[in-house]
C-alpha cells in the first residue's frame, strides 16, 4: 500500500509538471481562472486515486493523459480563435479611461467602488481623482496609470452609489450635516445623482455624478 501511494504521488507530480508545460511560461499573476481550473481538476484526479486501492496506477495515468490532451487541444483552439479565447478566458476591462469612470464595466465585473479603491491603493494610487487609466486584467489584477506620481494624498470615500458612508464619517468625526452642506456649496443637491464622493485634507472633495460616468465598452485587446 505504501509503495503504491508513493508511485501514485510521483505519477501525479509528473502530471502536474505536464500541465505547467501546457500552460506555457506564465507567472502566477498571469494565470487566468480557466488555467486554474486545469490544475484543480488534475489535483482532484490525484486526490481521488491516491488512497483508493481500486484505482491503480494505469487508471491514474489514463486520467492524467486524457485531461492533458483536453488541455492541449483547448489551448490550441484558444490560440487560433479570438472569439473562443474571449469567451473562455475573458478580456481586459477598462474601468477608468482618461479619468472617466466606466460604471457599466465595473458593474459587469461585479466590482464595488471600495474594491476599486483598494486595488488602486495597492498600486500606490490613494485617490480615484489621480487615476487616469485603470484596466482590470484577465487574471484579476489591475494595471493603473496615474495623473501625478507625486500626489500621495490619502482620500476617504464618503458617498458610494448615492449612499452616505456613515461609519467613515463617524470615524473621522464628520457629520451628515457637514457633508450635505459642503456638497450643496459645490452645487450637488441630490444624493441620488452622486456615484462617488471622496475627500482628502490636501485636495478636498472629488465628486463623480451619473453624468460624469460612461457606459461605453472600450476594448484594448483582440
Backbone bond lengths (Angstrom), bond angles and torsions (degrees), N, CA, C in turn:
res aa  C-N    CA-C-N  psi(-1)  N-CA   C-N-CA  omega(-1)  CA-C   N-CA-C  phi
1 X - - - 1.474 - - 1.536 110.80 -
2 X 1.349 115.22 -43.53 1.465 119.86 -179.05 1.522 111.32 -61.25
3 X 1.329 116.07 -46.66 1.462 119.80 -178.32 1.525 111.46 -67.57
4 X 1.312 116.73 -32.47 1.465 120.40 178.41 1.528 110.59 -65.02
5 X 1.341 115.52 -42.27 1.473 119.86 177.70 1.523 110.32 -63.67
6 X 1.329 117.16 -41.74 1.460 121.04 178.94 1.531 111.21 -61.00
7 X 1.321 115.77 -44.10 1.469 119.96 179.88 1.525 110.51 -63.92
8 X 1.341 116.03 -40.88 1.468 119.95 179.09 1.524 111.01 -64.89
9 X 1.336 116.58 -39.27 1.467 120.09 178.43 1.524 111.08 -63.64
10 X 1.315 116.38 -44.32 1.467 120.43 178.86 1.523 110.45 -63.03
11 X 1.333 115.72 -42.05 1.467 120.28 178.32 1.527 110.77 -63.75
12 X 1.342 115.77 -40.91 1.467 119.95 178.26 1.509 112.42 -63.54
13 X 1.354 116.24 -39.30 1.464 120.30 177.45 1.519 110.91 -62.42
14 X 1.309 116.37 -41.78 1.466 120.26 177.79 1.528 110.46 -62.63
15 X 1.327 116.16 -38.85 1.468 119.82 177.73 1.512 112.09 -65.45
16 X 1.343 116.37 -39.49 1.468 120.48 178.15 1.521 110.99 -64.36
17 X 1.332 116.35 -41.42 1.466 120.23 176.90 1.525 111.03 -62.27
18 X 1.334 115.93 -36.11 1.463 120.41 177.65 1.521 110.87 -63.21
19 X 1.334 116.01 -43.55 1.466 120.30 179.19 1.521 110.57 -63.05
20 X 1.335 116.55 -41.97 1.471 120.39 178.75 1.522 110.42 -60.17
21 X 1.312 116.53 -40.44 1.466 120.51 178.45 1.526 111.23 -66.31
22 X 1.333 116.31 -39.05 1.461 120.10 -179.47 1.523 111.51 -68.13
23 X 1.335 116.49 -31.85 1.461 119.95 179.15 1.520 111.69 -73.02
24 X 1.326 117.28 -17.42 1.456 120.20 179.09 1.515 111.55 87.93
25 X 1.335 115.34 -173.38 1.463 120.90 -177.03 1.522 110.01 -86.10
26 X 1.320 114.60 81.12 1.461 120.33 179.26 1.521 109.19 -115.56
27 X 1.317 115.70 142.73 1.454 119.37 170.18 1.523 107.87 -80.77
28 X 1.325 116.41 168.39 1.465 119.27 -179.36 1.517 111.65 -60.30
29 X 1.330 117.59 -34.37 1.459 120.77 -178.73 1.517 112.68 -70.77
30 X 1.354 116.77 -17.68 1.461 120.35 -178.98 1.523 113.03 -93.31
31 X 1.334 117.54 -10.15 1.459 120.53 -177.95 1.523 109.83 -72.76
32 X 1.321 116.55 127.97 1.459 121.98 -179.81 1.522 109.78 -84.76
33 X 1.349 117.98 164.65 1.470 120.22 175.80 1.520 112.88 -55.48
34 X 1.337 116.88 -33.96 1.462 119.95 179.37 1.525 110.69 -67.42
35 X 1.335 116.92 -38.03 1.464 120.29 176.09 1.526 110.87 -63.55
36 X 1.332 115.82 -37.72 1.460 120.50 -179.45 1.524 111.10 -63.87
37 X 1.333 116.63 -35.59 1.465 120.75 178.63 1.521 110.44 -60.48
38 X 1.327 116.66 -39.45 1.467 120.15 177.60 1.532 110.91 -51.85
39 X 1.336 114.55 -51.67 1.459 120.02 -175.28 1.520 111.95 -69.35
40 X 1.341 116.83 -39.16 1.464 120.26 -179.63 1.525 111.68 -63.61
41 X 1.331 116.02 -41.94 1.466 119.37 178.86 1.526 110.49 -65.15
42 X 1.330 116.26 -41.15 1.461 119.51 177.35 1.526 110.67 -61.50
43 X 1.334 116.28 -41.25 1.460 120.08 176.62 1.520 111.79 -62.21
44 X 1.345 115.99 -37.26 1.461 120.02 177.23 1.515 112.18 -65.23
45 X 1.340 116.05 -39.63 1.473 120.32 177.67 1.530 110.18 -61.60
46 X 1.331 116.22 -44.38 1.467 120.64 -179.84 1.526 111.29 -66.93
47 X 1.339 116.36 -42.52 1.464 120.52 -178.06 1.530 111.82 -62.47
48 X 1.339 115.82 -44.27 1.464 119.85 -177.97 1.526 111.96 -66.54
49 X 1.321 116.06 -32.05 1.472 119.11 -175.14 1.521 113.53 -89.07
50 X 1.335 116.22 -18.61 1.464 119.93 -170.09 1.530 112.84 -62.34
51 X 1.327 116.88 -48.81 1.465 120.24 -174.58 1.528 113.01 -106.54
52 X 1.316 116.53 8.28 1.462 120.11 178.14 1.531 109.13 -97.07
53 X 1.342 117.67 108.35 1.470 119.79 -177.15 1.520 113.28 -66.38
54 X 1.340 117.11 -17.52 1.462 120.38 179.54 1.531 111.62 -73.60
55 X 1.328 115.93 -19.52 1.468 120.55 179.81 1.521 108.63 -100.47
56 X 1.321 116.25 114.24 1.463 119.34 -179.30 1.529 111.08 -91.95
57 X 1.318 115.42 -179.78 1.462 121.18 -176.37 1.524 111.31 -63.65
58 X 1.317 117.54 -35.38 1.466 120.61 179.30 1.526 111.49 -63.90
59 X 1.347 115.92 -38.91 1.466 119.75 176.25 1.532 110.32 -62.44
60 X 1.336 114.62 -43.58 1.465 119.46 179.30 1.521 110.99 -62.54
61 X 1.328 116.51 -44.62 1.464 120.65 178.68 1.524 111.35 -62.10
62 X 1.335 116.12 -39.30 1.461 119.76 178.85 1.525 110.96 -64.09
63 X 1.341 116.42 -44.34 1.465 120.45 179.05 1.514 112.02 -61.03
64 X 1.344 116.29 -45.04 1.465 120.74 179.51 1.526 110.71 -65.50
65 X 1.338 116.45 -40.80 1.468 120.47 -178.73 1.524 111.44 -64.66
66 X 1.338 116.48 -45.28 1.470 120.32 179.81 1.520 110.18 -63.76
67 X 1.350 116.53 -45.37 1.463 120.29 -179.63 1.527 110.76 -65.21
68 X 1.338 116.82 -39.52 1.458 120.25 177.90 1.514 112.32 -62.73
69 X 1.336 116.95 -40.57 1.470 120.84 177.97 1.522 111.19 -65.11
70 X 1.334 116.26 -40.82 1.470 120.03 178.02 1.524 110.65 -61.76
71 X 1.332 116.54 -43.58 1.463 120.68 177.96 1.527 110.33 -60.09
72 X 1.316 116.16 -45.10 1.466 121.17 -177.77 1.527 111.05 -60.75
73 X 1.334 116.68 -47.34 1.466 119.80 -177.47 1.532 111.74 -69.05
74 X 1.336 116.53 -38.48 1.468 119.38 177.87 1.520 110.16 -63.61
75 X 1.336 117.46 -43.64 1.461 120.83 179.25 1.524 111.39 -62.13
76 X 1.318 117.65 -38.83 1.462 121.20 178.66 1.525 110.89 -65.76
77 X 1.335 116.46 -42.46 1.469 120.33 178.54 1.521 110.46 -63.80
78 X 1.335 115.85 -42.31 1.464 121.00 -179.66 1.524 110.83 -62.24
79 X 1.332 117.09 -39.81 1.462 121.18 -179.09 1.524 112.41 -66.29
80 X 1.320 117.10 -31.34 1.464 121.07 -173.97 1.526 113.90 -97.26
81 X 1.328 117.64 -13.86 1.463 120.69 -176.39 1.519 109.58 -127.23
82 X 1.337 116.33 110.35 1.465 120.87 -176.82 1.525 112.49 -64.60
83 X 1.335 116.68 -36.86 1.466 119.70 -179.15 1.524 111.10 -64.99
84 X 1.333 116.05 -44.02 1.467 120.37 177.71 1.523 110.11 -64.95
85 X 1.322 116.24 -39.08 1.463 121.16 178.59 1.520 110.83 -58.76
86 X 1.351 117.04 -48.77 1.461 120.79 -179.53 1.522 111.11 -64.77
87 X 1.344 116.75 -37.48 1.461 120.44 -177.36 1.526 111.67 -69.07
88 X 1.335 116.67 -41.00 1.458 120.68 -176.89 1.526 112.69 -82.56
89 X 1.325 116.62 -43.54 1.462 120.03 -171.38 1.521 113.61 -109.16
90 X 1.339 116.31 -6.47 1.448 118.90 179.23 1.518 112.36 79.92
91 X 1.318 115.72 -174.96 1.462 121.95 178.75 1.519 108.87 -146.05
92 X 1.325 117.76 156.79 1.462 120.17 179.61 1.530 111.43 -59.58
93 X 1.323 115.79 143.16 1.465 121.57 179.39 1.521 109.27 -114.57
94 X 1.327 116.34 126.38 1.462 121.26 178.62 1.527 108.19 -84.73
95 X 1.327 116.47 107.08 1.462 121.58 -177.70 1.527 111.91 -85.90
96 X 1.313 116.29 -35.14 1.471 121.71 176.43 1.519 107.84 -136.95
97 X 1.322 116.21 129.10 1.464 121.33 177.70 1.517 108.84 -132.01
98 X 1.323 115.88 124.52 1.470 121.90 -177.01 1.528 111.26 52.70
99 X 1.334 115.90 37.66 1.457 121.01 177.46 1.514 115.16 80.24
100 X 1.343 117.48 0.60 1.473 121.36 -178.09 1.524 109.34 -98.47
101 X 1.323 116.07 124.48 1.456 122.31 -179.07 1.523 110.44 -74.43
102 X 1.336 116.56 131.70 1.467 121.40 177.51 1.520 108.07 -100.98
103 X 1.326 116.28 93.53 1.460 121.79 -175.55 1.519 111.85 -66.93
104 X 1.321 116.83 -31.65 1.461 120.69 179.75 1.526 111.09 -63.69
105 X 1.336 116.83 -46.16 1.459 120.97 179.49 1.529 111.56 -68.27
106 X 1.313 116.47 -36.43 1.466 120.39 178.98 1.524 110.40 -63.84
107 X 1.334 116.62 -45.25 1.462 120.40 179.21 1.524 111.42 -69.36
108 X 1.335 117.05 -37.54 1.470 120.72 -178.94 1.527 111.18 -64.16
109 X 1.323 115.89 -34.37 1.463 120.28 178.92 1.527 112.62 -91.23
110 X 1.351 115.02 6.81 1.473 121.22 176.61 1.529 111.78 54.83
111 X 1.324 114.50 47.97 1.458 121.06 178.35 1.523 109.00 -108.57
112 X 1.318 116.35 131.24 1.456 121.06 174.11 1.525 108.74 -86.33
113 X 1.323 115.44 154.70 1.464 118.99 -178.26 1.529 111.62 -62.57
114 X 1.327 117.04 -33.32 1.461 119.33 177.09 1.528 110.91 -66.28
115 X 1.338 116.79 -35.01 1.469 120.17 174.91 1.523 110.65 -64.84
116 X 1.333 115.59 -41.10 1.463 120.02 178.43 1.524 110.40 -62.16
117 X 1.327 116.69 -41.38 1.466 120.96 177.54 1.534 110.58 -62.48
118 X 1.327 115.83 -41.51 1.461 119.77 179.93 1.523 111.33 -63.20
119 X 1.336 116.62 -44.58 1.464 120.00 179.06 1.523 110.90 -64.88
120 X 1.336 116.35 -35.50 1.467 120.00 177.71 1.529 110.70 -65.96
121 X 1.334 116.39 -42.03 1.468 119.73 179.22 1.522 111.48 -62.85
122 X 1.326 116.72 -34.40 1.463 119.94 177.68 1.526 111.58 -65.70
123 X 1.335 116.36 -17.35 1.461 122.08 176.21 1.529 111.34 -105.65
124 X 1.338 115.52 23.45 1.465 122.46 175.91 1.524 113.47 65.88
125 X 1.335 116.62 23.52 1.469 121.02 175.15 1.523 107.43 -112.42
126 X 1.327 117.41 112.77 1.456 121.80 -170.28 1.527 113.20 -102.87
127 X 1.322 116.00 10.41 1.461 121.01 177.76 1.524 108.94 -153.66
128 X 1.337 116.79 133.08 1.467 119.40 177.47 1.523 111.21 -65.89
129 X 1.313 116.23 -20.51 1.464 119.92 176.21 1.522 110.74 -61.86
130 X 1.322 116.21 -30.49 1.466 121.75 -177.30 1.529 112.40 -91.70
131 X 1.333 117.49 0.45 1.467 121.14 -179.12 1.526 109.70 -89.37
132 X 1.316 117.13 111.16 1.464 121.14 -179.98 1.526 111.09 -84.75
133 X 1.335 116.70 -49.91 1.469 121.64 176.88 1.526 108.68 -132.47
134 X 1.329 116.58 133.05 1.464 121.73 174.58 1.521 108.14 -132.31
135 X 1.326 116.19 122.61 1.470 121.50 -178.44 1.522 109.03 -121.57
136 X 1.322 116.24 126.30 1.459 121.57 175.04 1.522 108.46 -87.94
137 X 1.332 116.10 114.60 1.458 120.89 -176.98 1.530 111.01 -80.87
138 X 1.338 115.92 166.58 1.465 120.96 -177.74 1.518 113.03 -58.96
139 X 1.325 116.79 -34.23 1.463 120.60 -176.79 1.524 112.63 -79.00
140 X 1.348 117.59 -7.23 1.455 120.43 175.54 1.514 115.27 106.84
141 X 1.326 118.36 -13.79 1.453 120.17 176.90 1.530 109.39 -88.23
142 X 1.328 116.85 168.41 1.461 119.83 -179.19 1.521 110.73 -112.72
143 X 1.327 114.63 151.97 1.462 122.58 167.88 1.521 106.48 -107.69
144 X 1.318 116.93 132.65 1.462 120.18 -171.51 1.519 111.02 -134.42
145 X 1.331 115.11 136.28 1.465 122.40 173.35 1.521 107.37 -118.94
146 X 1.333 116.49 127.54 1.461 120.61 -178.02 1.525 111.44 -97.36
147 X 1.325 115.42 153.59 1.460 120.67 173.36 1.522 110.37 -68.30
148 X 1.335 114.96 -41.45 1.461 119.84 -178.10 1.522 109.60 -137.89
149 X 1.323 116.68 125.67 1.459 121.16 178.06 1.525 111.42 -73.64
150 X 1.332 116.68 -18.13 1.457 120.69 -175.11 1.524 112.71 -90.20
151 X 1.339 117.95 -16.16 1.466 121.07 -178.08 1.527 109.40 -79.88
152 X 1.331 116.40 103.17 1.464 121.92 -179.58 1.531 111.52 -115.42
153 X 1.329 116.64 22.07 1.462 120.40 -179.58 1.526 110.00 -66.00
154 X 1.330 116.24 126.36 1.460 121.43 -179.38 1.522 109.64 -82.62
155 X 1.329 116.27 120.55 1.465 120.84 -178.05 1.524 110.57 -101.14
156 X 1.328 115.47 160.50 1.461 121.98 173.72 1.525 108.30 -121.75
157 X 1.335 116.85 144.46 1.462 120.94 -179.44 1.524 109.14 -90.52
158 X 1.327 115.99 123.56 1.459 121.23 -177.39 1.521 112.79 -105.04
159 X 1.335 117.19 -29.05 1.473 121.39 178.57 1.522 108.64 -134.00
160 X 1.330 115.60 129.69 1.463 122.09 179.31 1.519 108.51 -125.66
161 X 1.344 116.56 108.03 1.470 122.70 179.36 1.530 111.67 53.04
162 X 1.332 115.93 46.94 1.456 121.19 176.48 1.514 115.25 85.17
163 X 1.330 118.29 -2.22 1.466 121.86 -177.93 1.527 110.21 -109.22
164 X 1.328 115.26 127.02 1.463 120.59 178.16 1.524 109.68 -71.68
165 X 1.317 116.21 133.94 1.463 121.73 178.37 1.531 108.80 -87.79
166 X 1.327 114.93 86.47 1.463 120.78 -171.79 1.528 112.52 -65.13
167 X 1.340 117.03 -35.23 1.465 119.48 179.58 1.526 111.10 -65.24
168 X 1.334 115.84 -36.31 1.468 119.85 178.11 1.525 110.02 -67.08
169 X 1.331 115.88 -43.67 1.467 120.12 177.63 1.525 110.60 -58.21
170 X 1.322 115.58 -46.22 1.466 120.41 -177.78 1.519 111.31 -64.10
171 X 1.327 116.73 -41.00 1.467 120.99 -179.56 1.523 111.51 -59.77
172 X 1.336 115.89 -37.82 1.467 120.62 -177.10 1.529 112.23 -98.79
173 X 1.336 115.43 13.48 1.468 122.53 175.92 1.528 112.39 59.52
174 X 1.350 114.91 37.93 1.454 121.43 171.75 1.526 108.84 -104.38
175 X 1.324 116.36 164.63 1.463 121.09 178.47 1.523 110.26 -124.17
176 X 1.334 116.16 162.26 1.458 120.65 177.10 1.521 110.24 -62.55
177 X 1.334 115.85 -35.96 1.467 119.96 179.02 1.523 110.65 -62.53
178 X 1.331 115.63 -43.39 1.477 120.32 178.07 1.523 110.55 -60.55
179 X 1.327 116.68 -44.26 1.464 121.06 -178.69 1.523 111.12 -65.05
180 X 1.325 116.72 -49.09 1.462 120.61 -177.66 1.526 111.33 -63.85
181 X 1.324 116.45 -36.80 1.460 120.70 178.61 1.527 110.77 -63.83
182 X 1.324 116.63 -45.37 1.464 120.52 -179.46 1.524 111.92 -67.83
183 X 1.324 116.65 -37.54 1.465 119.83 178.43 1.528 111.04 -66.30
184 X 1.322 116.76 -38.74 1.467 120.17 178.03 1.527 110.96 -65.33
185 X 1.332 116.00 -37.07 1.465 119.68 177.73 1.529 111.37 -64.30
186 X 1.339 115.39 -27.97 1.468 120.33 177.82 1.522 112.25 -86.97
187 X 1.342 116.43 -3.41 1.463 120.43 177.37 1.515 115.06 97.27
188 X 1.331 117.05 11.77 1.474 120.64 -179.81 1.526 108.69 -107.87
189 X 1.325 115.37 105.14 1.465 120.30 -174.95 1.529 113.60 -99.92
190 X 1.330 117.30 -17.14 1.465 120.96 -175.59 1.519 110.37 -119.19
191 X 1.322 116.17 120.09 1.462 120.70 179.51 1.522 112.02 -65.93
192 X 1.325 116.59 -34.00 1.460 121.10 -177.11 1.514 113.54 -62.45
193 X 1.331 117.21 -19.00 1.462 120.94 -179.27 1.527 112.16 -91.99
194 X 1.332 116.34 -3.04 1.460 120.82 -176.59 1.525 110.21 -96.02
195 X 1.313 115.84 124.00 1.465 121.02 177.49 1.527 110.40 -86.64
196 X 1.320 115.66 -39.31 1.469 119.63 -173.76 1.519 109.71 -156.28
197 X 1.323 115.46 135.05 1.468 121.10 174.54 1.523 108.09 -136.57
198 X 1.319 115.93 126.64 1.462 120.40 174.12 1.521 108.96 -125.56
199 X 1.328 115.08 163.05 1.460 120.43 -179.88 1.516 109.13 -144.81
200 X 1.315 115.38 140.55 1.465 120.72 171.71 1.520 108.10 -138.00
201 X 1.299 115.47 152.20 1.462 119.91 -178.20 1.521 111.44 -63.79
202 X 1.341 116.08 -33.25 1.465 119.96 -177.55 1.529 112.34 -78.06
203 X 1.338 116.85 -40.17 1.470 120.64 -171.57 1.523 114.69 -111.72
204 X 1.325 117.46 -5.87 1.460 119.77 -179.92 1.522 112.33 74.08
205 X 1.343 115.95 -144.39 1.462 121.30 -175.37 1.530 112.20 -87.18
206 X 1.328 114.50 144.99 1.463 122.25 169.86 1.521 106.68 -131.03
207 X 1.336 116.04 119.23 1.466 121.73 -171.44 1.526 110.41 -120.06
208 X 1.337 115.73 133.83 1.466 122.13 173.00 1.518 108.06 -119.43
209 X 1.332 116.65 121.76 1.463 121.29 178.56 1.528 110.07 -101.50
210 X 1.322 115.82 174.66 1.463 120.22 178.91 1.526 111.51 -63.57
211 X 1.327 116.59 -27.38 1.465 120.31 178.33 1.526 112.09 -75.78
212 X 1.335 116.63 -18.01 1.468 120.48 -176.46 1.523 113.26 -86.96
213 X 1.333 117.30 -16.43 1.468 120.19 -175.93 1.520 110.23 -92.07
214 X 1.330 115.41 167.50 1.462 120.92 177.49 1.522 109.32 -124.57
215 X 1.320 116.42 154.83 1.467 122.60 176.78 1.526 110.51 -112.64
216 X 1.334 116.32 2.45 1.463 120.45 -175.36 1.525 110.81 -77.81
217 X 1.332 117.00 130.13 1.457 121.85 177.18 1.525 109.04 -83.50
218 X 1.325 115.70 122.74 1.462 121.52 -176.43 1.520 108.95 -112.76
219 X 1.329 117.35 112.27 1.467 121.90 -177.73 1.528 110.84 -90.96
220 X 1.317 115.31 140.49 1.466 120.10 179.25 1.523 112.04 -120.51
221 X 1.336 117.74 -13.96 1.463 122.07 177.65 1.519 109.53 -128.59
222 X 1.340 115.41 158.52 1.480 119.58 175.61 1.494 112.25 71.67
